[in-house]
Amino acid sequence: MSDFDFLFHMFFLARYCKLLEENSFRGRTADFFYMLLFGATVLTGIVFVGGMIPYVSESFAKILFLSNSLTFMMVYVWSKQNPFIHMSFLGLFTFTAAYLPWVLLGFSVLVGASAWVDLLGMIAGHAYYFLEDVYPRMTSRRPLRTPAFIKSLFADEAVIVAQPANVRFAPPPAEEVHQD
């Protein structure tokens, strides 16, 4: 059943990564990359420190890849930024997006996957959401400002969307008529 859980995580990766890129991080590729870098760093740090704690280290030793946790982090961040969107899970029940991480955590447990993987993603997602959205509103300071060297890696070109009414095409070239 873990293959089923893996397929769901890949679906979530494609869906919520796309939603974050197109909405919250539109035109801010460097900030999106920095969010992923932050998440990967937090997850690696948690597993590294958790591996040194005697009773917890067994659970962390079973986690081979953190990609599912990083995917879950993106789901968590998206759900916090869009808490009032109505959703349906497998057509069985409806809820708002604020509860999406908890619904998916319950589903992972039902299919026999480790809850640690999803919980780690929720912890990393909450750390990012708090430091990027909540803390700046409380203090007017933004601790997760994307460093300049990361911004220099990505183009700062504005996204231009062409409206069909504004698009003009050149007329086809007139054929020259040769008379002999």
C-alpha positions in Angstrom: 0.0 0.0 0.0 3.0 2.4 0.3 3.0 2.6 -3.5 -0.5 4.0 -3.3 0.7 6.6 -0.8 3.7 7.4 -3.1 1.3 8.0 -6.0 -0.8 10.3 -3.9 2.3 12.3 -2.9 3.4 12.6 -6.5 -0.1 13.9 -7.4 0.2 16.4 -4.5 3.6 17.5 -5.7 2.4 18.2 -9.2 -0.8 19.9 -8.1 0.3 22.1 -5.1 3.7 22.9 -6.5 1.9 24.2 -9.6 -0.7 26.1 -7.6 2.0 27.7 -5.4 4.1 28.7 -8.5 1.2 30.2 -10.4 -0.5 32.0 -7.5 1.6 32.8 -4.3 5.0 32.9 -6.1 4.0 34.2 -9.5 6.9 36.1 -10.9 9.0 35.3 -7.8 10.9 32.2 -8.8 13.8 33.0 -6.5 11.4 33.1 -3.5 9.9 29.8 -4.5 13.3 28.2 -4.7 14.2 29.7 -1.4 11.1 28.2 0.2 12.1 24.8 -1.2 15.7 25.3 0.1 14.4 26.3 3.5 12.1 23.3 3.7 14.8 20.9 2.6 17.2 22.4 5.2 14.6 22.2 8.0 13.7 18.6 7.2 17.3 17.5 7.0 18.0 19.2 10.3 15.0 17.6 12.0 16.0 14.1 10.8 19.6 14.7 11.7 18.8 15.9 15.3 16.0 13.3 15.6 18.4 10.6 14.7 20.5 11.4 17.8 17.5 11.2 20.2 17.5 7.6 21.7 13.8 6.7 21.5 13.0 8.6 18.4 16.0 7.6 16.3 14.5 4.2 15.2 11.5 6.0 13.6 13.8 8.5 11.8 16.2 5.7 10.6 13.3 4.3 8.6 12.9 7.5 6.6 15.0 7.0 3.5 13.8 10.0 1.4 12.5 13.3 2.4 10.8 14.1 -0.9 7.4 13.1 0.4 7.9 15.4 3.5 8.9 18.3 1.2 5.8 17.6 -0.9 3.7 17.7 2.2 5.3 20.9 3.2 4.1 22.5 0.0 0.6 21.2 0.6 0.7 22.7 4.1 1.9 26.1 3.0 -0.8 26.2 0.2 -3.5 25.2 2.6 -2.5 28.0 5.1 -2.4 30.6 2.3 -5.8 29.4 1.0 -7.7 28.3 4.1 -11.3 29.0 2.9 -11.3 27.0 -0.4 -13.8 24.2 -0.3 -12.4 20.8 -1.1 -13.6 17.2 -1.4 -11.6 14.1 -0.6 -12.3 11.2 -3.0 -15.9 12.5 -3.3 -16.6 11.2 0.2 -16.7 14.4 2.3 -16.1 18.1 1.9 -13.9 20.4 4.1 -12.0 23.6 3.8 -8.4 23.7 2.6 -7.3 24.6 6.2 -7.9 21.0 7.1 -6.3 19.4 4.0 -3.0 18.4 5.7 -4.9 16.7 8.5 -7.1 14.8 6.0 -4.1 13.7 4.0 -2.3 12.7 7.2 -5.3 10.5 8.2 -5.3 9.0 4.7 -1.6 8.1 4.9 -2.2 6.4 8.2 -5.1 4.5 6.7 -3.0 3.1 3.8 -0.3 2.1 6.2 2.3 4.7 5.6 4.4 6.3 8.4 2.8 9.3 9.9 6.3 10.7 10.6 6.9 11.6 6.9 3.8 13.7 6.7 4.3 15.2 10.2 7.8 16.3 9.3 6.4 18.1 6.2 3.8 19.8 8.4 6.4 21.0 10.9 8.6 22.4 8.1 5.6 23.9 6.4 4.4 25.5 9.6 7.9 26.9 10.3 8.0 28.5 6.8 4.4 29.8 7.0 5.0 31.3 10.5 8.3 33.0 9.5 7.1 34.2 6.1 3.5 35.2 6.8 2.6 35.4 10.5 5.8 36.8 12.1 6.2 39.7 9.7 2.6 40.8 10.4 3.3 40.7 14.1 6.7 42.5 14.1 7.1 44.2 10.7 10.3 42.1 10.3 10.8 39.5 7.6 13.4 36.9 8.7 13.1 34.7 5.5 14.1 37.4 3.0 15.5 35.7 -0.1 19.3 36.4 -0.2 20.6 38.5 -3.1 22.9 35.7 -4.4 19.8 33.4 -4.9 17.9 36.2 -6.6 20.8 36.8 -8.9 20.4 33.2 -10.1 17.0 33.8 -11.5 15.7 36.2 -14.1 13.6 39.1 -12.8 11.7 39.5 -15.9 8.0 40.4 -15.5 5.4 38.0 -16.7 3.6 39.4 -19.7 0.3 38.0 -20.7 -0.9 38.8 -24.2 -4.6 39.5 -24.4 -6.2 38.2 -27.7 -7.6 41.6 -28.5 -4.1 43.2 -28.4 -2.5 40.6 -30.6 -2.0 41.8 -34.2 -0.8 39.6 -37.0 0.9 40.8 -40.1 -1.1 40.2 -43.3 0.1 37.5 -45.5 2.5 38.6 -48.2 0.8 39.6 -51.4 1.6 37.3 -54.2 3.2 38.9 -57.1 1.4 38.4 -60.4 3.7 37.9 -63.3 2.3 38.6 -66.7 4.1 37.2 -69.7 
